[in-house]
Amino acid sequence: MVCSALRRVAHMHVYLVRKASSVSKGHHHHHQALGSRPAASEFAARGAPGSVVELLGKSYPQDDYSNLSQKVLSRVGRNLHNQQHHPLWLIKERVKEHFYKQYVGRFGTPMFSVYDDLSPVVTTWQNFDSLLIPPDHPSRKKGDNYYLNGNHMLRAHTSAHQWDLLHAGLDAFLVVGDVYRRDQIDSQHYPVFHQLEGVRLFSKHELFAGIKDGESLQLFEQSSRSAYKQETHTMEATKLIEFDLKQTLIRLVTHIFGDGLDIRWVDCYFPFTHPSYEMEINFHGEWLEVLGCGVMEQQLVNSAGAQDRIGWAFGLGLERLAMILYDIPDIRLFWSEDERFLKQFRVSDINQKVKFQPLSKYPAVINDISFWLPSENYTENDFYDLVRTVGGDLVEKVDLIDKFEHPKGRFHQPSPGLSQPYK
């Protein structure tokens, strides 16, 4: 991980690794010819204030917040989770099937409704404010998000739709979609990935049904917030919600990965749930985080018009589950259009076991690049966006290996450029 000290140094030496492997083989037509220089307009859609970016049939005026790269714009609308027989589609369908079968309403219809085609363009209010994320919270930083302008952005999580769906009167739903975050370059991180969000609300009757003397129990009280509960929730309600949430998720991952899973819960923090947890599973001897969840903040539920109910929410990354389940080693592979990759997942039954077979075993090509940094308004994600725009998905990993600041404050500029590695 690139350290925060980068912002204070004057010169950075970076290690670029390009692997001509399964991701790139047979796909040169998707990238610029290697060695050619992209036009300046291809680096980013950071148009000057007054210009407009067109996205999904709508126009968004550009301002100082606009920081969408052309690379990321090209991914909007691909909707891999809706592409039949894509590994992310397979995971989504397995989760859907599980919820449809396990949770049935009074009339035999599925309890959970599924939304997998909501636009990834949301307002900053939807992405942050509706979820009680404070104005000064670090997750709002321009360096970590893709903004169309000061008011609109590409969603950073599927939670951006929670408030709207609750406000529409829904009690149980799943949201699946592509989410966008500016991030480091390695086999586990990509600026676009896919999340699945689940929310369920309970009335007093639903939560305490079947509990001895349940009629005398209450959802709400006025007390103080602790590590175990919110100030407006009773301990009984919190414990029942927490139990239902954890059992729901244990059943889900058991359905996906099979019996005998070693699972543990880790306390964590989210602005929109409390208490909050992460689930980790032991896979091949390594503990892997697979999802985050918690008891929904009552303030969020109340503001959406469901004051008489209490609920839970969870979110999981489809890529993370697919990489574990199908043994896919690199997140870039999900964007491959190579038939050798895609045909491995054309199965007649969505629950069929698939083990990914690597496509290529070419050795990595390693290159160094060094440059000096501007004195302000730079984040390492700016550089990662540039690398992804120039190198496409050929660049497997970027590591910082050295940094230098001239002791007299005059900055040394070693020469190289980006063109050399891509000849």
Secondary structure in CASP SS format (residue, H / E / C, confidence):
PFRMAT SS
TARGET T0000
AUTHOR 0000-0000-0000
METHOD secondary structure of the structure
MODEL  1
M C 1.00
V C 1.00
C C 1.00
S H 1.00
A H 1.00
L H 1.00
R H 1.00
R H 1.00
V C 1.00
A C 1.00
H E 1.00
M E 1.00
H E 1.00
V E 1.00
Y E 1.00
L E 1.00
V E 1.00
R E 1.00
K E 1.00
A C 1.00
S C 1.00
S C 1.00
V C 1.00
S C 1.00
K C 1.00
G C 1.00
H C 1.00
H H 1.00
H H 1.00
H H 1.00
H C 1.00
Q C 1.00
A C 1.00
L C 1.00
G C 1.00
S C 1.00
R C 1.00
P C 1.00
A C 1.00
A H 1.00
S H 1.00
E H 1.00
F H 1.00
A C 1.00
A C 1.00
R C 1.00
G C 1.00
A C 1.00
P C 1.00
G C 1.00
S C 1.00
V E 1.00
V E 1.00
E E 1.00
L E 1.00
L C 1.00
G C 1.00
K E 1.00
S E 1.00
Y E 1.00
P E 1.00
Q C 1.00
D C 1.00
D C 1.00
Y C 1.00
S C 1.00
N C 1.00
L C 1.00
S C 1.00
Q H 1.00
K H 1.00
V H 1.00
L H 1.00
S C 1.00
R C 1.00
V C 1.00
G C 1.00
R C 1.00
N C 1.00
L H 1.00
H H 1.00
N H 1.00
Q C 1.00
Q C 1.00
H C 1.00
H C 1.00
P H 1.00
L H 1.00
W H 1.00
L H 1.00
I H 1.00
K H 1.00
E H 1.00
R H 1.00
V H 1.00
K H 1.00
E H 1.00
H H 1.00
F H 1.00
Y H 1.00
K H 1.00
Q H 1.00
Y C 1.00
V E 1.00
G C 1.00
R C 1.00
F C 1.00
G C 1.00
T C 1.00
P E 1.00
M C 1.00
F C 1.00
S E 1.00
V E 1.00
Y E 1.00
D C 1.00
D C 1.00
L C 1.00
S C 1.00
P C 1.00
V E 1.00
V E 1.00
T E 1.00
T H 1.00
W H 1.00
Q H 1.00
N H 1.00
F C 1.00
D H 1.00
S H 1.00
L H 1.00
L C 1.00
I C 1.00
P C 1.00
P C 1.00
D C 1.00
H C 1.00
P H 1.00
S H 1.00
R H 1.00
K C 1.00
K C 1.00
G C 1.00
D C 1.00
N C 1.00
Y C 1.00
Y E 1.00
L C 1.00
N C 1.00
G C 1.00
N C 1.00
H E 1.00
M E 1.00
L E 1.00
R C 1.00
A C 1.00
H C 1.00
T H 1.00
S H 1.00
A H 1.00
H H 1.00
Q H 1.00
W H 1.00
D H 1.00
L H 1.00
L H 1.00
H H 1.00
A C 1.00
G C 1.00
L C 1.00
D C 1.00
A E 1.00
F E 1.00
L E 1.00
V E 1.00
V E 1.00
G E 1.00
D E 1.00
V E 1.00
Y E 1.00
R C 1.00
R C 1.00
D C 1.00
Q C 1.00
I C 1.00
D E 1.00
S C 1.00
Q C 1.00
H E 1.00
Y C 1.00
P C 1.00
V E 1.00
F E 1.00
H E 1.00
Q E 1.00
L E 1.00
E E 1.00
G E 1.00
V E 1.00
R E 1.00
L E 1.00
F E 1.00
S C 1.00
K H 1.00
H H 1.00
E H 1.00
L H 1.00
F H 1.00
A C 1.00
G C 1.00
I C 1.00
K C 1.00
D C 1.00
G H 1.00
E H 1.00
S H 1.00
L C 1.00
Q C 1.00
L C 1.00
F E 1.00
E C 1.00
Q C 1.00
S C 1.00
S C 1.00
R C 1.00
S C 1.00
A C 1.00
Y C 1.00
K C 1.00
Q C 1.00
E C 1.00
T C 1.00
H E 1.00
T C 1.00
M H 1.00
E H 1.00
A H 1.00
T H 1.00
K H 1.00
L H 1.00
I H 1.00
E H 1.00
F H 1.00
D H 1.00
L H 1.00
K H 1.00
Q H 1.00
T H 1.00
L H 1.00
I H 1.00
R H 1.00
L H 1.00
V H 1.00
T H 1.00
H H 1.00
I H 1.00
F H 1.00
G C 1.00
D C 1.00
G C 1.00
L C 1.00
D E 1.00
I E 1.00
R E 1.00
W E 1.00
V E 1.00
D E 1.00
C E 1.00
Y E 1.00
F E 1.00
P C 1.00
F C 1.00
T E 1.00
H E 1.00
P E 1.00
S E 1.00
Y E 1.00
E E 1.00
M E 1.00
E E 1.00
I E 1.00
N E 1.00
F E 1.00
H C 1.00
G C 1.00
E E 1.00
W E 1.00
L E 1.00
E E 1.00
V E 1.00
L E 1.00
G E 1.00
C E 1.00
G E 1.00
V E 1.00
M E 1.00
E C 1.00
Q H 1.00
Q H 1.00
L H 1.00
V H 1.00
N H 1.00
S H 1.00
A C 1.00
G C 1.00
A C 1.00
Q C 1.00
D C 1.00
R C 1.00
I E 1.00
G E 1.00
W E 1.00
A E 1.00
F E 1.00
G E 1.00
L E 1.00
G E 1.00
L H 1.00
E H 1.00
R H 1.00
L H 1.00
A H 1.00
M H 1.00
I H 1.00
L H 1.00
Y H 1.00
D C 1.00
I C 1.00
P C 1.00
D C 1.00
I H 1.00
R H 1.00
L H 1.00
F H 1.00
W H 1.00
S C 1.00
E C 1.00
D C 1.00
E H 1.00
R H 1.00
F H 1.00
L H 1.00
K H 1.00
Q H 1.00
F H 1.00
R C 1.00
V C 1.00
S C 1.00
D C 1.00
I C 1.00
N C 1.00
Q C 1.00
K C 1.00
V C 1.00
K C 1.00
F C 1.00
Q C 1.00
P C 1.00
L C 1.00
S C 1.00
K C 1.00
Y C 1.00
P C 1.00
A E 1.00
V E 1.00
I E 1.00
N E 1.00
D E 1.00
I E 1.00
S E 1.00
F E 1.00
W E 1.00
L C 1.00
P C 1.00
S C 1.00
E C 1.00
N C 1.00
Y C 1.00
T C 1.00
E H 1.00
N H 1.00
D H 1.00
F H 1.00
Y H 1.00
D H 1.00
L H 1.00
V H 1.00
R H 1.00
T H 1.00
V H 1.00
G H 1.00
G H 1.00
D H 1.00
L H 1.00
V E 1.00
E E 1.00
K E 1.00
V E 1.00
D E 1.00
L E 1.00
I E 1.00
D E 1.00
K E 1.00
F E 1.00
E C 1.00
H C 1.00
P C 1.00
K C 1.00
G C 1.00
R C 1.00
F C 1.00
H C 1.00
Q C 1.00
P C 1.00
S C 1.00
P C 1.00
G C 1.00
L C 1.00
S C 1.00
Q H 1.00
P H 1.00
Y H 1.00
K C 1.00
END
